[in-house]
């Protein structure tokens, strides 16, 4: 659908997909240079014709719209650090990578960071991203103090988590762009005295002991995450926990520049890789090497921010390793009483022959008020698997049923295939009878392929 463009705004037709590269579509891409130009674009757009997009790290179809208009905001990249209040105000198009380069040398860290720093502020809020510290600090939206947004009528609005428009604020957090285009945000930061993380690492031979240790780690560490060997019947894994290292604890050589920060991508995946590169044999070999390289138990290792929080950013375009068919990430959250679904999901993926070398287990703390935010108290498991595995979609459909029956849900920012029925059961708070759904306006110009698939706008 071609829409009229404001004066001075040009469009480029591009093929877009999520990070999983499973559902490429053609869309018209525009990059407004000002709030006024963005407002004109929104006011002239017909219903369900627009969606905002950051750096394309949503794995599925959340930031694309087939034959629609996709809004990118690279011009909205202002970053202003307030040392006194410990906050940063950033344009929605600024990446977490750009922000880290400003705040870390000044003695601050992001309140929450996902597994990649290559996401925008707007995308981090729209997906309400979480990290290794959710059990302590919650998700990104918990730390946003102020939002500027252009809504579906083209109105420029300032939102906060309290006050008369709090419901619209929380509908925007985790709302995947359905309420409007985020323009700017102010959020709080974590003060640090060094750019290093003090890390404790432990290997476990089975999933049960690993999960027990993770529950104990909730009260001991700010950050914790486990890698699980998806092909091992016992579910062996490696638990990594950490906290920001104080400057005075560093070796003398590093105390001269304790806030040094200069991450670099080390390599780039080749643009064309055979589809069969990742199979049970190659993944089994990788998992064996990854497990063996981890120490049985090591305390107080100093790691830089990039390898601890964003290890995959060390390889540019790593999603290409799955070949032309792409991959999908299956990530679910379940309450503590449904912890049995973690080994159950791993067993099902092994049975169908879905090899995953990126299988990550984390703990979640309390949810926030956002109706479409993913985290709930309990467990979250994420597994990246090649999309071409025969029978994969059928077994994931069955797992969906078990997850929602246990009170769980799937992550919209990673999803590429859940049904409308599963979505509406698992995010039922957004569809309660009598609930004010003015934030989900069916005549709004905002839409995306994921919202078409899960029928949220109907």
ZITAMO-V425221 format. One record per residue. N is the residue number from 0. PHI is phi in whole degrees, -180 to 180 (none if undefined). D_LAST is the distance of its C-alpha to the last C-alpha in whole Angstrom. Layout:
n=N phi=PHI d_last=D_LAST
n=N phi=PHI d_last=D_LAST
This chain:
n=0 phi=none d_last=19
n=1 phi=-87 d_last=23
n=2 phi=-115 d_last=22
n=3 phi=-66 d_last=25
n=4 phi=-109 d_last=27
n=5 phi=-62 d_last=29
n=6 phi=-58 d_last=33
n=7 phi=87 d_last=34
n=8 phi=-102 d_last=31
n=9 phi=-111 d_last=31
n=10 phi=-124 d_last=29
n=11 phi=-128 d_last=29
n=12 phi=-82 d_last=28
n=13 phi=-135 d_last=28
n=14 phi=-93 d_last=27
n=15 phi=-122 d_last=25
n=16 phi=-153 d_last=24
n=17 phi=-78 d_last=24
n=18 phi=-63 d_last=27
n=19 phi=-77 d_last=27
n=20 phi=62 d_last=27
n=21 phi=-103 d_last=25
n=22 phi=-142 d_last=22
n=23 phi=-69 d_last=24
n=24 phi=-137 d_last=22
n=25 phi=-96 d_last=24
n=26 phi=-149 d_last=22
n=27 phi=-91 d_last=24
n=28 phi=-108 d_last=25
n=29 phi=-127 d_last=26
n=30 phi=-133 d_last=28
n=31 phi=-59 d_last=29
n=32 phi=-104 d_last=32
n=33 phi=-153 d_last=31
n=34 phi=-61 d_last=29
n=35 phi=-61 d_last=30
n=36 phi=-66 d_last=29
n=37 phi=-64 d_last=26
n=38 phi=-62 d_last=25
n=39 phi=-61 d_last=26
n=40 phi=-61 d_last=24
n=41 phi=-65 d_last=20
n=42 phi=-65 d_last=21
n=43 phi=-94 d_last=22
n=44 phi=-90 d_last=19
n=45 phi=-73 d_last=16
n=46 phi=-56 d_last=12
n=47 phi=58 d_last=11
n=48 phi=-121 d_last=15
n=49 phi=-129 d_last=16
n=50 phi=-154 d_last=17
n=51 phi=-86 d_last=20
n=52 phi=-142 d_last=22
n=53 phi=-95 d_last=25
n=54 phi=-103 d_last=28
n=55 phi=75 d_last=26
n=56 phi=-96 d_last=26
n=57 phi=-63 d_last=23
n=58 phi=-73 d_last=24
n=59 phi=-107 d_last=21
n=60 phi=-113 d_last=18
n=61 phi=-78 d_last=17
n=62 phi=-119 d_last=19
n=63 phi=-147 d_last=18
n=64 phi=-150 d_last=16
n=65 phi=-57 d_last=18
n=66 phi=61 d_last=19
n=67 phi=-105 d_last=18
n=68 phi=-116 d_last=20
n=69 phi=-109 d_last=21
n=70 phi=-103 d_last=23
n=71 phi=-111 d_last=26
n=72 phi=-127 d_last=28
n=73 phi=-64 d_last=31
n=74 phi=-74 d_last=33
n=75 phi=-95 d_last=32
n=76 phi=-125 d_last=34
n=77 phi=-64 d_last=36
n=78 phi=-131 d_last=37
n=79 phi=-131 d_last=39
n=80 phi=-93 d_last=41
n=81 phi=-105 d_last=42
n=82 phi=-65 d_last=45
n=83 phi=-65 d_last=46
n=84 phi=-92 d_last=42
n=85 phi=67 d_last=42
n=86 phi=-127 d_last=38
n=87 phi=-130 d_last=37
n=88 phi=-110 d_last=35
n=89 phi=-137 d_last=33
n=90 phi=-67 d_last=31
n=91 phi=-64 d_last=28
n=92 phi=-87 d_last=29
n=93 phi=-71 d_last=32
n=94 phi=-89 d_last=33
n=95 phi=-63 d_last=34
n=96 phi=-61 d_last=37
n=97 phi=-62 d_last=38
n=98 phi=-67 d_last=37
n=99 phi=-59 d_last=39
n=100 phi=-68 d_last=42
n=101 phi=-91 d_last=42
n=102 phi=-86 d_last=42
n=103 phi=-63 d_last=44
n=104 phi=-62 d_last=47
n=105 phi=-91 d_last=47
n=106 phi=93 d_last=47
n=107 phi=-139 d_last=43
n=108 phi=-135 d_last=40
n=109 phi=-63 d_last=36
n=110 phi=-65 d_last=35
n=111 phi=-150 d_last=33
n=112 phi=-135 d_last=33
n=113 phi=-76 d_last=31
n=114 phi=-75 d_last=33
n=115 phi=-137 d_last=33
n=116 phi=-90 d_last=34
n=117 phi=-92 d_last=32
n=118 phi=-131 d_last=29
n=119 phi=-87 d_last=29
n=120 phi=-60 d_last=28
n=121 phi=-61 d_last=25
n=122 phi=-68 d_last=24
n=123 phi=-63 d_last=26
n=124 phi=-77 d_last=24
n=125 phi=-61 d_last=20
n=126 phi=-94 d_last=21
n=127 phi=43 d_last=23
n=128 phi=-62 d_last=26
n=129 phi=-124 d_last=28
n=130 phi=-140 d_last=32
n=131 phi=-79 d_last=35
n=132 phi=-116 d_last=35
n=133 phi=-62 d_last=32
n=134 phi=-64 d_last=34
n=135 phi=-109 d_last=36
n=136 phi=-113 d_last=34
n=137 phi=73 d_last=31
n=138 phi=-101 d_last=28
n=139 phi=-58 d_last=28
n=140 phi=-60 d_last=26
n=141 phi=-61 d_last=29
n=142 phi=-109 d_last=31
n=143 phi=-82 d_last=29
n=144 phi=-98 d_last=31
n=145 phi=-160 d_last=29
n=146 phi=-128 d_last=27
n=147 phi=-111 d_last=27
n=148 phi=-146 d_last=23
n=149 phi=-100 d_last=22
n=150 phi=-86 d_last=19
n=151 phi=-67 d_last=16
n=152 phi=-95 d_last=19
n=153 phi=86 d_last=22
n=154 phi=-82 d_last=23
n=155 phi=-87 d_last=25
n=156 phi=-125 d_last=25
n=157 phi=-105 d_last=27
n=158 phi=-123 d_last=26
n=159 phi=-143 d_last=27
n=160 phi=-73 d_last=27
n=161 phi=-126 d_last=28
n=162 phi=99 d_last=28
n=163 phi=-68 d_last=26
n=164 phi=-111 d_last=23
n=165 phi=-61 d_last=24
n=166 phi=-65 d_last=20
n=167 phi=-72 d_last=19
n=168 phi=-57 d_last=21
n=169 phi=-73 d_last=20
n=170 phi=-68 d_last=17
n=171 phi=-76 d_last=18
n=172 phi=-67 d_last=20
n=173 phi=81 d_last=19
n=174 phi=-82 d_last=15
n=175 phi=54 d_last=16
n=176 phi=87 d_last=16
n=177 phi=-76 d_last=13
n=178 phi=-90 d_last=15
n=179 phi=153 d_last=17
n=180 phi=-106 d_last=20
n=181 phi=-68 d_last=23
n=182 phi=-107 d_last=26
n=183 phi=-159 d_last=29
n=184 phi=-149 d_last=29
n=185 phi=-116 d_last=32
n=186 phi=-143 d_last=33
n=187 phi=-80 d_last=36
n=188 phi=-124 d_last=38
n=189 phi=-100 d_last=40
n=190 phi=-71 d_last=44
n=191 phi=-135 d_last=46
n=192 phi=-113 d_last=50
n=193 phi=-148 d_last=49
n=194 phi=-96 d_last=47
n=195 phi=-108 d_last=48
n=196 phi=-114 d_last=46
n=197 phi=-87 d_last=49
n=198 phi=-117 d_last=47
n=199 phi=-110 d_last=48
n=200 phi=-126 d_last=48
n=201 phi=-140 d_last=48
n=202 phi=-93 d_last=48
n=203 phi=-130 d_last=47
n=204 phi=-85 d_last=48
n=205 phi=-147 d_last=45
n=206 phi=-69 d_last=42
n=207 phi=-61 d_last=43
n=208 phi=-69 d_last=45
n=209 phi=-63 d_last=43
n=210 phi=-68 d_last=40
n=211 phi=-62 d_last=43
n=212 phi=-67 d_last=44
n=213 phi=-66 d_last=41
n=214 phi=-64 d_last=40
n=215 phi=-66 d_last=44
n=216 phi=-71 d_last=43
n=217 phi=-53 d_last=40
n=218 phi=-89 d_last=43
n=219 phi=-107 d_last=45
n=220 phi=-131 d_last=43
n=221 phi=-77 d_last=41
n=222 phi=-121 d_last=39
n=223 phi=-154 d_last=39
n=224 phi=-159 d_last=38
n=225 phi=-125 d_last=39
n=226 phi=-94 d_last=39
n=227 phi=-119 d_last=39
n=228 phi=-77 d_last=41
n=229 phi=-67 d_last=38
n=230 phi=-96 d_last=41
n=231 phi=-86 d_last=43
n=232 phi=-60 d_last=43
n=233 phi=-86 d_last=44
n=234 phi=69 d_last=41
n=235 phi=-60 d_last=44
n=236 phi=-167 d_last=43
n=237 phi=-129 d_last=44
n=238 phi=-99 d_last=43
n=239 phi=-122 d_last=43
n=240 phi=-127 d_last=43
n=241 phi=-162 d_last=44
n=242 phi=-146 d_last=45
n=243 phi=-64 d_last=46
n=244 phi=-79 d_last=49
n=245 phi=-69 d_last=52
n=246 phi=-58 d_last=54
n=247 phi=-69 d_last=57
n=248 phi=-89 d_last=56
n=249 phi=-78 d_last=56
n=250 phi=-59 d_last=59
n=251 phi=-55 d_last=61
n=252 phi=-62 d_last=61
n=253 phi=-94 d_last=57
n=254 phi=-70 d_last=58
n=255 phi=-67 d_last=59
n=256 phi=-143 d_last=55
n=257 phi=-69 d_last=53
n=258 phi=-105 d_last=50
n=259 phi=-61 d_last=50
n=260 phi=-151 d_last=47
n=261 phi=-155 d_last=47
n=262 phi=-72 d_last=44
n=263 phi=-140 d_last=44
n=264 phi=-76 d_last=43
n=265 phi=-91 d_last=45
n=266 phi=-157 d_last=44
n=267 phi=-136 d_last=42
n=268 phi=-69 d_last=41
n=269 phi=-63 d_last=42
n=270 phi=-67 d_last=39
n=271 phi=-127 d_last=40
n=272 phi=-130 d_last=40
n=273 phi=-64 d_last=40
n=274 phi=-64 d_last=37
n=275 phi=-94 d_last=40
n=276 phi=-61 d_last=41
n=277 phi=-97 d_last=39
n=278 phi=-141 d_last=40
n=279 phi=-62 d_last=41
n=280 phi=-69 d_last=45
n=281 phi=-70 d_last=44
n=282 phi=-69 d_last=42
n=283 phi=-62 d_last=44
n=284 phi=-66 d_last=47
n=285 phi=-63 d_last=45
n=286 phi=-62 d_last=44
n=287 phi=-63 d_last=47
n=288 phi=-65 d_last=49
n=289 phi=-65 d_last=46
n=290 phi=-67 d_last=47
n=291 phi=-71 d_last=51
n=292 phi=-75 d_last=50
n=293 phi=-75 d_last=49
n=294 phi=-70 d_last=52
n=295 phi=-61 d_last=52
n=296 phi=-163 d_last=52
n=297 phi=-139 d_last=53
n=298 phi=-119 d_last=53
n=299 phi=76 d_last=52
n=300 phi=-68 d_last=52
n=301 phi=-91 d_last=51
n=302 phi=-123 d_last=48
n=303 phi=-74 d_last=47
n=304 phi=-59 d_last=43
n=305 phi=-61 d_last=42
n=306 phi=-69 d_last=43
n=307 phi=-78 d_last=42
n=308 phi=-95 d_last=38
n=309 phi=-132 d_last=38
n=310 phi=-62 d_last=40
n=311 phi=-74 d_last=38
n=312 phi=-67 d_last=38
n=313 phi=-70 d_last=41
n=314 phi=-123 d_last=40
n=315 phi=-65 d_last=38
n=316 phi=55 d_last=36
n=317 phi=-65 d_last=36
n=318 phi=-65 d_last=33
n=319 phi=-71 d_last=35
n=320 phi=-65 d_last=37
n=321 phi=-84 d_last=35
n=322 phi=80 d_last=35
n=323 phi=-65 d_last=33
n=324 phi=-77 d_last=31
n=325 phi=78 d_last=30
n=326 phi=-148 d_last=29
n=327 phi=-130 d_last=26
n=328 phi=-109 d_last=26
n=329 phi=-100 d_last=25
n=330 phi=-126 d_last=25
n=331 phi=-128 d_last=24
n=332 phi=-122 d_last=26
n=333 phi=-136 d_last=27
n=334 phi=-67 d_last=29
n=335 phi=-56 d_last=33
n=336 phi=-71 d_last=33
n=337 phi=-109 d_last=31
n=338 phi=-59 d_last=33
n=339 phi=-62 d_last=34
n=340 phi=-74 d_last=31
n=341 phi=-67 d_last=33
n=342 phi=-65 d_last=36
n=343 phi=-62 d_last=34
n=344 phi=-64 d_last=31
n=345 phi=-63 d_last=34
n=346 phi=-64 d_last=36
n=347 phi=-63 d_last=33
n=348 phi=-65 d_last=33
n=349 phi=-65 d_last=37
n=350 phi=-63 d_last=37
n=351 phi=-85 d_last=35
n=352 phi=77 d_last=37
n=353 phi=-97 d_last=34
n=354 phi=-77 d_last=37
n=355 phi=-136 d_last=35
n=356 phi=-99 d_last=38
n=357 phi=-112 d_last=35
n=358 phi=-121 d_last=34
n=359 phi=-126 d_last=34
n=360 phi=-120 d_last=34
n=361 phi=-137 d_last=34
n=362 phi=-104 d_last=33
n=363 phi=-114 d_last=31
n=364 phi=-97 d_last=32
n=365 phi=-62 d_last=30
n=366 phi=-77 d_last=26
n=367 phi=-104 d_last=25
n=368 phi=-74 d_last=23
n=369 phi=-68 d_last=20
n=370 phi=-67 d_last=17
n=371 phi=-109 d_last=16
n=372 phi=-72 d_last=20
n=373 phi=-77 d_last=21
n=374 phi=-65 d_last=25
n=375 phi=-131 d_last=26
n=376 phi=-58 d_last=29
n=377 phi=143 d_last=31
n=378 phi=-120 d_last=31
n=379 phi=-136 d_last=29
n=380 phi=-118 d_last=30
n=381 phi=-128 d_last=29
n=382 phi=-133 d_last=31
n=383 phi=-92 d_last=31
n=384 phi=-136 d_last=31
n=385 phi=-58 d_last=32
n=386 phi=-69 d_last=29
n=387 phi=-87 d_last=31
n=388 phi=-62 d_last=32
n=389 phi=-61 d_last=32
n=390 phi=78 d_last=30
n=391 phi=-62 d_last=29
n=392 phi=-64 d_last=25
n=393 phi=-64 d_last=26
n=394 phi=-72 d_last=28
n=395 phi=-69 d_last=25
n=396 phi=-60 d_last=23
n=397 phi=-67 d_last=25
n=398 phi=-63 d_last=26
n=399 phi=-53 d_last=22
n=400 phi=-61 d_last=22
n=401 phi=-69 d_last=26
n=402 phi=-65 d_last=24
n=403 phi=-71 d_last=21
n=404 phi=-64 d_last=24
n=405 phi=-92 d_last=26
n=406 phi=88 d_last=24
n=407 phi=-99 d_last=23
n=408 phi=-160 d_last=20
n=409 phi=-106 d_last=20
n=410 phi=-85 d_last=20
n=411 phi=-62 d_last=17
n=412 phi=-71 d_last=20
n=413 phi=-109 d_last=22
n=414 phi=-76 d_last=19
n=415 phi=-138 d_last=19
n=416 phi=-155 d_last=18
n=417 phi=-66 d_last=17
n=418 phi=-86 d_last=14
n=419 phi=-62 d_last=11
n=420 phi=-66 d_last=13
n=421 phi=-62 d_last=15
n=422 phi=-60 d_last=13
n=423 phi=-72 d_last=12
n=424 phi=-73 d_last=15
n=425 phi=-77 d_last=17
n=426 phi=-109 d_last=15
n=427 phi=-63 d_last=15
n=428 phi=-63 d_last=16
n=429 phi=-81 d_last=13
n=430 phi=-129 d_last=11
n=431 phi=-68 d_last=14
n=432 phi=-56 d_last=15
n=433 phi=84 d_last=16
n=434 phi=-70 d_last=15
n=435 phi=-69 d_last=15
n=436 phi=-110 d_last=11
n=437 phi=-62 d_last=13
n=438 phi=-69 d_last=13
n=439 phi=-108 d_last=9
n=440 phi=-85 d_last=9
n=441 phi=-68 d_last=7
n=442 phi=-98 d_last=10
n=443 phi=-64 d_last=12
n=444 phi=-76 d_last=14
n=445 phi=-93 d_last=13
n=446 phi=-164 d_last=11
n=447 phi=-159 d_last=13
n=448 phi=-63 d_last=13
n=449 phi=-69 d_last=13
n=450 phi=-71 d_last=9
n=451 phi=-65 d_last=9
n=452 phi=-67 d_last=11
n=453 phi=-95 d_last=9
n=454 phi=60 d_last=6
n=455 phi=-72 d_last=6
n=456 phi=-84 d_last=4
n=457 phi=-83 d_last=0
